[in-house]
Structures are given as C-alpha cells and as structure tokens.
Amino acid sequence: MTTSREETALADADAPYHHGNLREALLARAEDVLATSGADSLSLRALARDLGVSHAAPGRHFRDRQALLDALAVGGFTRLNARLRDAVGEPGPVTGRLARMGRAYIDFAVAHAPLLSLMFTAKRADHSSAELRELGHQSLDIAAGLLFLAQQEGVVRAGDPARLAQVAFSVVHGLAALAVGSLLEDTPLDEATDLALDVLLTGLGPAGPEPRS
C-alpha cells in the first residue's frame, strides 16, 4: 500500500518536464494567481501542478519563489514603461502627451493593481536587483523628460523636472488607488481621470506673477 508521499512522487514522476516556453507559461499563470488570490498564494510547486509539469521543472527558470516574484515585477515595470513611452511618443501638443501619459498610468494601475503593488514592494526590497531598480526608476525618468520638454515650451512651471514628476505621479497613483478601493463613490473613473488631469496640468502650468502686498 503506497503512502500519500509515495503517490505524490509517482504522480510527479509521470508529469512532463517540459512545457514549451515554460518560463513564460509560469509567469503568465503566476500573474493570474496574483490577480485572483494574492502573492501569498504563489508557489513554484503549485504553478508546476497547474501547468502539468514536474515540480522540479520551474527550478530551471527560477531558483526560488522570490526569483519568480522579482521576474513578475521586472515584467510589470517593462510593460508599464512601454505604455508610458507609447503615450509620450504620440504626436500632438506636449500638454496632450502629458495627459495621455497620466491616463496610461491610471489604466495600468487599475487593471493590474496586485501586480503594481508587487512591483513597488519588490523595487524597495533590500535584495532588489540593479535591473529591477533601474526599470522601476524609468517611469519617473520618462515623465521627467516630457516635463522638461514642456518647460522648454513654456507650458510647465520652472523647477526640478524629477520633483515635478514625483508630484504628478502622486496624483495619478492616488486616483488609481481610490478607484481600486471602490472609493470614488458614484463618480465614473473616466470622469474622475479627466478632472484630476485637468487640475494637475493647471497646477503644473507656469506660475503667475507674485501678488502685490
């Protein structure tokens, strides 16, 4: 009579070792689990079972669970940065491009809230890789670059573009957090986004003359 441990070993021995592009399949399944059940539910063994491969197969791509989480964060920042660059690269007035960049961030943050949380957690971790930190900083660099251009055109106030980018991100990130938490009450997200970006761009505009005393 076999024990449950022996049965598990036999089942795993029968599981295929390869699964096409296993690394991408693991990441895709991990993101699904992250979105539905949270990071605490992620394990390499469970992912292997879901994909029908041996429990040892994921080890060829991720040395441990943390490596999987870091890879998810890297992929998330890569996709977010690509969306921001696409928004910035579209033709049109610089203020319109700033608004499109803000919408791109909000859309990503709302659609991928658990992933975004993981991305920021992984970036701030003591063990974070240079690649992860660099990718995490690129979003700010993209925004700062466009704000610098807007300053040259006279449509954004003077100041450190990186500091202005931080403030801009605080606005769009805050709105996305409210939306994810269902705290916008009856205000549609599109309407709230338009208003937030209008207020933000107005605030970023050139400072008026000092009031007379």
Secondary structure by P-SEA (a helix, b strand, c coil): cccaaaaaaaaaaaccccccaaaaaaaaaaaaaaaccccccccaaaaaaaacccccccccccccaaaaaaaaaaaaaaaaaaaaaaaaaccccaaaaaaaaaaaaaaaaaacaaaaaaaaaaaacccccaaaaaaaaaaaaaaaaaaaaaaaacccccccaaaaaaaaaaaaaaaaaaaaacccccccaaaaaaaaaaaaaaaaccccccccc
